[in-house]
Amino acid sequence: MLIAACFGTFLEWYDFLTFGALAVTFGPLFFPSNDPSSSLLASLATFGVGMIVRPIGAAFFGSMGDRIGRKPVFMITISIMGLATLLVGFLPTYAQIGILAPILLVSLRILQGFSAGGEIGGGAIFLAEHAGEKNRGFKTSFLQLMGPFGILASTLQITLLQGWLSAEEFQAWGWRIPFFVSFLLLLLALYFRRTLEETPVFQELQTRSPKTEGQLLNNFKDPEIRKKMFLLFFCVSGGGAVLFFCSQVYLPIFLKTTVKLPVELVDQLSVLSTLFLVTTIIFAGWLSDQVGRKPVITCGLFLGAVLILPAFWMMKTTGSHLPLTQQDIKIIGCIMFGLSCILGLLGGPQAAILAELFPAKSRNSAATFPHNLAAGWIGGMSPLIITWVNEKWNTLAGLYYPCIFLFFAAIAWTISYTETSVRVCGCKKPYK
């Protein structure tokens, strides 16, 4: 069950993040311009479009999950994502069909975002409802590894392709290969997901009330659920999304374009820091079972608020020393590891909190909508916002955005969140 649930989520992340990993490549192919910065911004904007529509998918599929069950929604969302990603690999470029090329790319990106809204968040609910109450943070933390693994798989694949192919070959056709590979992964994911059983929590709901219904509008009418949805949106999902897209999506772009480090070096460091993130997420999930969700996430939010700007400044300063020494590379690598560690503090307990905050009958919609709204509108647009501000003022001014956001999220979380870990608070009611 764990493998089946996680593999599908891995595919969603692989499909979704391969686009981000190829943002620098897509710029001249689909958004040609005399200014490389304009091409990159247009490519990042297309990446952001997929994130903007995620809440729409979350609202649609979240309500469907409350109404017809978690498993059917899983099958639908992964099929849409897989097919949309495959079609990206077949797209002609701007040089071949002109303005129609970016229009088709944006359309497929919207379809990706729509399906991701039902998968990312819904997967956490599914696994948490199967996990039970004991060590829920540790068990569900494995689902949070699918984002790093998705990045790892796409980055490794692109690195290998760039090593095997010349720059001209990769730019001409090599970039399409990761999208073709996703179709094989889709077939495997569909095979695994056919074996999944509906969650016992939803089965119990159907036994008590066979006519289940979507709860999204009712969630906004309930003041307690509305408050928890805001906490999830602003603190857990918003903070996690900002950290994720800063450290895992924007950081490699920053090192390649602003610091101008060799592409191969950046990809190698990204792989190592992602592997470190994997261990951090598992540890943070386990730690949240021991000491509670609140202190672990609070530390992640405050550390992110304080350290993101100095971290990027140090990497820019260190990378400006040419030629790079082994000491310089080690410094940049350690900073990337540190940012991964901070992200892990939020990622580890996140899946457990998604389930623990809300009652079972409204859990799917109450959790997936604010989670995807935060990931899409706050996190997904952050690479574009940060890059645009940095380019406009030729500084690191854009990084004040994540720092300020994380600071206020930390304050709100500290003041308003009531512990939901069963081991720490001893209360089972928020989950049931």
C-alpha positions in Angstrom: 0.0 0.0 0.0 2.8 2.4 0.9 4.6 1.7 -2.3 1.5 2.1 -4.4 0.5 5.4 -2.8 4.0 6.9 -2.9 4.9 5.8 -6.4 1.9 7.6 -7.8 2.8 10.8 -5.9 6.4 10.4 -7.1 5.2 10.4 -10.7 3.2 13.5 -10.1 6.2 15.3 -8.6 8.5 14.0 -11.3 6.2 15.2 -14.1 5.6 18.5 -12.4 9.2 19.3 -11.5 10.8 18.2 -14.7 9.4 21.3 -16.2 11.1 23.4 -13.5 14.4 21.6 -14.0 14.3 22.5 -17.7 13.1 26.1 -17.3 16.5 27.4 -18.5 16.2 25.1 -21.6 12.6 26.0 -22.4 13.3 29.7 -22.5 15.0 30.0 -25.9 13.0 27.0 -27.3 9.5 28.4 -26.6 10.0 32.0 -25.6 12.9 33.2 -27.9 14.2 36.7 -27.1 17.3 38.8 -27.6 17.3 39.1 -23.8 18.1 35.8 -22.1 16.5 37.1 -18.8 13.2 37.7 -20.6 13.2 34.2 -21.9 13.9 32.8 -18.5 11.2 34.9 -16.9 8.7 33.8 -19.5 9.6 30.1 -18.8 9.3 30.6 -15.1 5.9 32.3 -15.6 4.7 29.2 -17.5 5.9 27.1 -14.6 3.9 29.4 -12.3 0.8 29.1 -14.4 0.7 25.4 -13.5 0.9 26.3 -9.9 -1.9 28.9 -10.1 -4.5 26.4 -11.3 -3.6 23.9 -8.6 -6.2 25.3 -6.1 -8.9 24.8 -8.8 -7.9 21.2 -9.2 -7.8 20.8 -5.4 -11.3 22.2 -5.0 -12.7 20.0 -7.7 -10.9 16.8 -6.8 -11.0 17.4 -3.1 -14.8 17.6 -3.1 -14.9 14.6 -5.3 -12.7 12.7 -2.8 -15.1 13.5 0.0 -18.0 12.3 -2.2 -16.9 9.2 -4.1 -13.7 8.2 -2.2 -10.0 8.7 -2.1 -9.0 5.9 -4.5 -11.0 6.8 -7.6 -9.7 10.4 -7.5 -6.1 9.0 -7.4 -6.7 7.1 -10.6 -8.1 10.1 -12.4 -5.5 12.6 -11.4 -2.5 10.5 -12.2 -3.9 9.7 -15.6 -4.4 13.3 -16.5 -0.9 14.3 -15.2 0.8 11.5 -17.1 -0.8 12.2 -20.4 -0.3 15.9 -20.2 3.4 15.4 -19.5 3.8 12.9 -22.3 2.3 15.4 -24.8 4.9 18.1 -23.7 7.6 15.7 -25.1 5.9 15.9 -28.5 5.5 19.7 -28.7 7.0 21.5 -31.7 9.1 24.5 -30.7 8.6 28.2 -31.5 11.0 27.9 -34.4 8.7 25.3 -35.9 5.1 26.6 -35.4 5.6 30.1 -34.0 3.3 31.5 -31.3 1.2 28.3 -31.2 4.1 26.5 -29.4 4.1 28.5 -26.2 0.2 28.5 -26.2 0.2 24.7 -26.3 2.9 24.5 -23.7 1.0 26.7 -21.3 -2.2 24.7 -22.0 -0.5 21.5 -21.0 1.0 23.1 -18.0 -2.5 24.2 -16.9 -3.6 20.6 -17.2 -0.7 19.4 -15.2 -1.5 21.9 -12.4 -5.2 21.0 -12.4 -4.4 17.3 -11.8 -1.6 18.0 -9.3 -4.2 19.9 -7.2 -6.1 16.6 -6.6 -3.0 14.5 -6.1 -0.7 16.5 -3.9 -2.4 16.7 -0.5 -4.9 14.0 -1.4 -2.1 11.5 -1.2 -1.2 12.7 2.3 -4.8 12.2 3.4 -4.9 8.7 1.9 -1.7 7.6 3.6 -2.5 9.2 6.9 -5.9 7.5 7.1 -4.2 4.2 6.5 -1.4 4.9 8.9 -3.4 4.9 12.1 -2.4 6.9 15.2 0.9 5.4 16.3 4.0 7.0 14.8 1.8 8.8 12.2 4.4 11.5 11.6 7.1 9.0 10.8 4.9 6.8 8.6 3.5 9.7 6.5 6.9 11.4 6.2 7.8 8.8 3.5 5.2 10.4 1.2 7.0 13.7 1.6 10.1 12.1 0.1 8.3 12.0 -3.2 9.0 15.6 -3.9 12.8 15.3 -3.4 12.8 12.0 -5.2 11.0 13.6 -8.1 13.6 16.3 -8.2 16.4 13.7 -7.9 15.1 11.6 -10.7 14.6 14.5 -13.1 17.9 16.1 -12.2 19.9 12.9 -12.5 18.2 12.1 -15.8 18.9 15.5 -17.2 22.5 15.4 -16.0 23.1 12.1 -17.6 21.5 13.2 -20.9 23.6 16.4 -20.9 26.7 14.2 -20.3 25.9 11.8 -23.1 24.7 14.4 -25.7 26.3 17.5 -27.0 24.7 20.8 -26.1 23.3 21.1 -29.6 21.8 17.6 -29.4 20.2 18.2 -26.0 18.7 21.5 -27.1 17.4 20.0 -30.3 15.8 16.8 -29.0 17.4 15.5 -25.8 15.2 17.6 -23.6 12.1 15.5 -24.8 13.4 12.2 -23.3 12.3 12.9 -19.7 8.8 13.5 -20.9 8.7 10.2 -22.8 10.1 8.3 -19.8 7.1 9.6 -17.7 4.7 7.5 -19.9 6.5 4.3 -18.8 6.3 5.5 -15.2 2.6 6.2 -15.7 1.9 2.6 -16.7 3.7 1.4 -13.6 1.8 3.8 -11.3 -1.6 2.8 -12.7 -0.7 -0.9 -12.2 0.3 -0.2 -8.5 -2.7 2.0 -7.8 -5.2 -0.6 -9.0 -4.1 -2.7 -5.9 -5.0 0.1 -3.4 -7.9 -0.3 -1.0 -10.1 2.5 0.0 -9.1 4.0 3.4 -10.9 2.5 6.5 -11.9 6.0 7.6 -13.8 6.7 4.3 -15.3 3.2 4.4 -16.6 3.9 7.9 -18.1 7.1 6.7 -19.9 5.3 3.9 -21.3 2.8 6.4 -22.7 5.5 8.6 -23.9 7.7 5.7 -24.0 6.1 2.3 -24.8 9.4 0.6 -21.6 11.3 1.2 -21.3 14.8 -0.3 -18.7 17.4 -1.1 -17.9 19.6 1.9 -15.9 22.5 0.5 -18.5 25.2 1.0 -19.5 23.8 4.4 -15.9 24.0 5.5 -15.9 27.8 5.0 -19.1 28.1 7.1 -17.6 26.4 10.1 -15.4 28.9 12.0 -13.2 26.2 13.6 -12.4 24.5 10.3 -12.0 27.9 8.6 -9.4 28.9 11.2 -7.5 25.6 10.7 -7.6 26.0 7.0 -6.0 29.4 7.3 -3.3 28.0 9.6 -2.6 25.2 7.1 -2.6 27.7 4.2 -0.4 30.4 5.7 1.9 28.5 8.0 2.4 24.8 7.2 1.7 24.7 3.4 2.6 28.3 2.6 5.9 28.1 4.7 6.8 24.7 3.3 6.0 25.8 -0.3 8.2 28.9 0.0 11.1 26.9 1.4 10.7 24.2 -1.2 10.6 26.4 -4.2 13.4 28.6 -2.9 15.8 25.8 -2.0 14.8 23.1 -4.6 13.5 24.9 -7.6 14.9 28.5 -7.6 18.3 27.8 -6.0 19.7 25.7 -9.0 18.4 28.4 -11.4 20.1 31.1 -9.3 23.4 29.3 -9.2 23.3 28.7 -13.0 22.2 32.1 -14.1 23.2 34.6 -11.4 26.2 33.1 -9.8 27.1 31.5 -13.2 28.4 28.2 -11.8 29.0 25.3 -14.2 25.7 23.5 -15.0 27.2 20.1 -14.2 28.5 21.3 -10.8 25.1 22.7 -9.8 23.3 19.5 -10.8 25.8 17.4 -8.8 25.4 19.6 -5.7 21.6 19.5 -6.2 21.6 15.7 -6.2 23.6 15.5 -3.0 21.5 18.1 -1.2 18.3 16.3 -2.2 19.7 13.1 -0.8 20.4 14.9 2.5 16.9 16.3 2.4 15.5 12.7 2.3 17.1 11.8 5.6 16.1 15.1 7.2 12.4 14.6 6.3 12.3 11.1 7.8 14.0 12.3 11.0 11.7 15.3 11.3 8.6 13.1 10.9 9.9 10.8 13.6 10.8 13.8 15.8 7.4 15.3 15.5 5.9 12.0 16.9 8.2 12.4 20.0 8.1 16.1 20.8 5.0 17.2 18.8 4.4 18.8 15.4 4.4 22.4 16.8 8.1 22.7 17.9 9.5 21.0 14.8 7.6 23.2 12.4 8.2 26.4 14.4 12.0 25.8 14.2 11.7 25.3 10.5 9.8 28.5 9.9 12.0 30.7 12.1 15.3 29.3 10.7 14.0 29.8 7.2 13.1 33.4 8.0 16.5 34.2 9.4 18.8 32.3 7.2 17.5 32.3 3.6 18.8 35.7 2.6 22.3 35.3 4.2 22.6 31.8 2.6 22.0 33.2 -0.9 24.3 36.1 -0.3 27.1 33.8 0.8 26.6 31.6 -2.2 26.7 34.6 -4.5 29.8 36.0 -2.8 31.6 32.6 -2.8 30.7 31.8 -6.4 32.1 35.1 -7.6 35.6 33.9 -6.8 36.9 32.5 -10.1 38.3 30.0 -10.5 36.4 28.1 -7.9 38.4 26.2 -5.4 37.4 23.0 -3.6 36.9 25.1 -0.5 34.4 27.4 -2.3 32.5 24.3 -3.6 32.3 22.9 -0.1 31.0 26.1 1.3 28.2 26.3 -1.4 27.4 22.6 -0.8 27.2 23.0 3.0 24.8 26.0 2.5 22.6 23.9 0.2 22.6 21.1 2.8 21.6 23.6 5.5 18.6 24.9 3.4 17.6 21.3 2.8 17.7 20.6 6.6 15.4 23.6 7.2 13.0 22.4 4.6 12.9 18.9 6.1 11.7 20.3 9.4 8.5 21.5 7.7 8.2 18.6 5.3 8.5 15.7 7.8 5.3 16.4 9.8 3.3 18.0 7.0 1.4 15.0 5.8 0.3 14.0 9.3 -0.9 17.6 10.0 -3.0 17.6 6.8 -5.0 14.7 8.2 -5.0 15.6 11.9 -6.4 19.1 11.6 -9.8 18.2 10.2 -12.7 15.8 10.8 -12.9 12.8 8.4 -16.1 13.8 6.5 -14.5 17.1 5.3 -10.9 16.2 5.5 -10.1 15.7 1.8 -11.5 19.1 0.7 -10.5 21.0 3.9 -6.9 19.9 3.6 -6.3 19.8 -0.2 -7.7 23.2 -1.1 -5.6 25.4 1.3 -2.6 23.2 0.8 -2.6 23.6 -3.0 -3.7 27.3 -2.8 -0.5 27.9 -0.7 1.7 25.7 -2.9 0.4 27.3 -6.1 -0.1 31.0 -5.3 2.6 31.5 -2.6 5.2 28.9 -3.4 4.8 28.3 -7.1 5.0 31.9 -8.0 8.0 32.6 -5.8 10.7 31.7 -8.3 9.2 34.1 -10.8 8.7 36.9 -8.2 12.2 36.5 -6.8 13.9 36.3 -10.2 12.0 39.4 -11.5 12.8 41.5 -8.4 16.5 40.4 -8.5 16.8 41.1 -12.2 15.1 44.5 -11.9 17.3 45.8 -9.1 20.3 43.6 -9.8 20.4 42.6 -6.1 19.1 39.9 -3.8 16.1 42.1 -2.9 13.6 39.4 -4.1 14.6 37.1 -1.3 13.1 39.5 1.2 9.7 38.1 0.1 10.3 34.5 1.5 12.0 35.9 4.6 9.2 38.2 5.5 6.6 35.6 4.7 8.2 32.9 6.8 8.7 35.3 9.8 4.9 36.2 9.9 4.0 32.5 9.4 6.2 31.5 12.3 4.5 34.1 14.5 1.0 33.0 13.5 1.8 29.3 13.9 3.3 29.9 17.4 0.3 31.8 18.6 -2.6 29.9 17.1 -1.7 26.2 16.6 -2.9 23.7 19.1 -0.9 20.4 19.1 -2.5 17.5 17.3 0.0 14.8 17.8 -1.8 12.0 19.7 1.4 11.0 21.6 1.9 14.6 22.9 -1.6 16.0 23.4 -3.4 12.7 24.0 -6.4 13.8 22.1 -7.8 11.6 19.3 -10.8 13.8 18.5 -9.1 16.1 15.9 -8.3 13.1 13.7 -11.5 11.1 14.1 
